[in-house]
Amino acid sequence: MAEKNNQKVDQIRTAGKYDEYADRAIKMREGMVRPNLDKFGKRIGESSVKMTSANIDDRNVAFPTLFPDKEKPGRWRDYSPDVRDEKGESINRGDVFGAYDEARQRGEVFEFGQDEKEAKKFAKGSWKDK
């Protein structure tokens, strides 16, 4: 019974932080744009925040997988699976722990306690304007 009560407390705590999390996520890459390219290198859109979720140390978190490169202004580091370079060539860099470490260093990890469903929804963009 105590475990269920702890889960409820975690869910209430993260639910109260949702607006704060959404605001932080929106401001994370404000004014930055990275082009999305298809497999032929043609621009098909743009993005500045891509996220994933994971269970790390028995807690559910959401965090970005796309970061502006500190050493190379205007360039991006993308830890997402099936990333494409400027020529449209596939680069498999699905490094979840690399992305988590980078996000942790930047203060961009969003904690959801035991609420896996909310962490996944947040990572998929529930906080974005539709």
N, C-alpha and C positions, 0 to 999 in steps of 0.2 A: 504494500500500500504506500509506503514512504517513497518508493521509486516513482509511482504514478504522480504523487504530489510534487516531487522534484521536477518531473517533466512538465507539469502544468505551470509551475513557477517559471521555468525556462521559457515556455511558450509565451507567457504573459510578458516577461521581460523583453524578449525579442520583438514581440508585437508592438510594444511601446516605443521601440527604437526604430521601427520601420521607416517613419518619416525622416528621421535623422539619417538613417542609412541611405535612403533614396536621395536626399539632398547631397550627401557626401559623394555618392556615385555620380550624380549629374555634374558636380563641380570638378571631379577628378581630372578630366581631360578637356576642360572647358577651353574652347578656342583652338583645339588641336584636331586635325583631320588626317586620316590615313586612307589612301585609296584602296578599295577592294578590287582585285584583278581576277578575271576568269583564267582558265587554263591556257588561253592564247595570249594573255597579257593585256587584254582589253579591260579598261576600267568599267566596272559594273556597279559601282556605288562607293560608299565610304563608311568608315567606322572609326571610333576612337576608344571605345570600351567593348571588349569581349571578355566574358567571364565563364568560369566553371565553378562547380561545387565539389566538395569532397568531405569525407569523414576523416579528420586528422586528430589523433590523440583523443578519440572517443567524443568528438564534438563536430558538429556540422558547420562548415564555413563556406562562404562564397568569396571569390577573389578574381581579379583580372588575369587574363593570359596575354594581354597586349600592353606593351609599355613603350613610351618614348625612350629612345636610346640616349643615355646621358653623355656618352662620348662622341656621338655623331648626331648633331642637331638635324632635325628633319627626317631622321630614320627611326624605325620602330623595331622592337624585339617582340616576336610573336611566338608564344609557347603553345599555341593551339595545335591540335592534330591537323595534318594535311594542309600545311601553310604553303603558299605560293610565293616565289620570288618575283622580281620586277619583270622577268621574261615569261612568267607563267609556269615555270618549272616547279614541280612538287618538292617540298622540303618537309620531311616527317620529323617534327619537333614536338611531339605530344608529351612534353616534360612537365607534368603536373607539379612535381615537387620543386622544380626550378621556378615555375611561375609562383608557387606558394611562397618560396623564400624571397623572391623579388617583391611580391606584394607585401609580405611581412616587413621587409626593410623599409618600404615606402609608407607603411601604415594604412594599407588598403585591403585588409582582411576584414570581412564582415562575419560576425559570430552569430550563429543561430542555435547554439546549445544542442539539444536532442531533436530539434525540428528539421529533419532531412527534407521534407516536402517544401518548406519555406525557403531553405537554402537553395534548392534546385530552381524554384520559381524566380527567386531573386537573380540567380546566375543567368537564367534565360531572358531576363530583361523586364520583369514585372514592374520595375521602377521607372522604366523609360516611357516617355510620352508616346502614345500610339498615333 
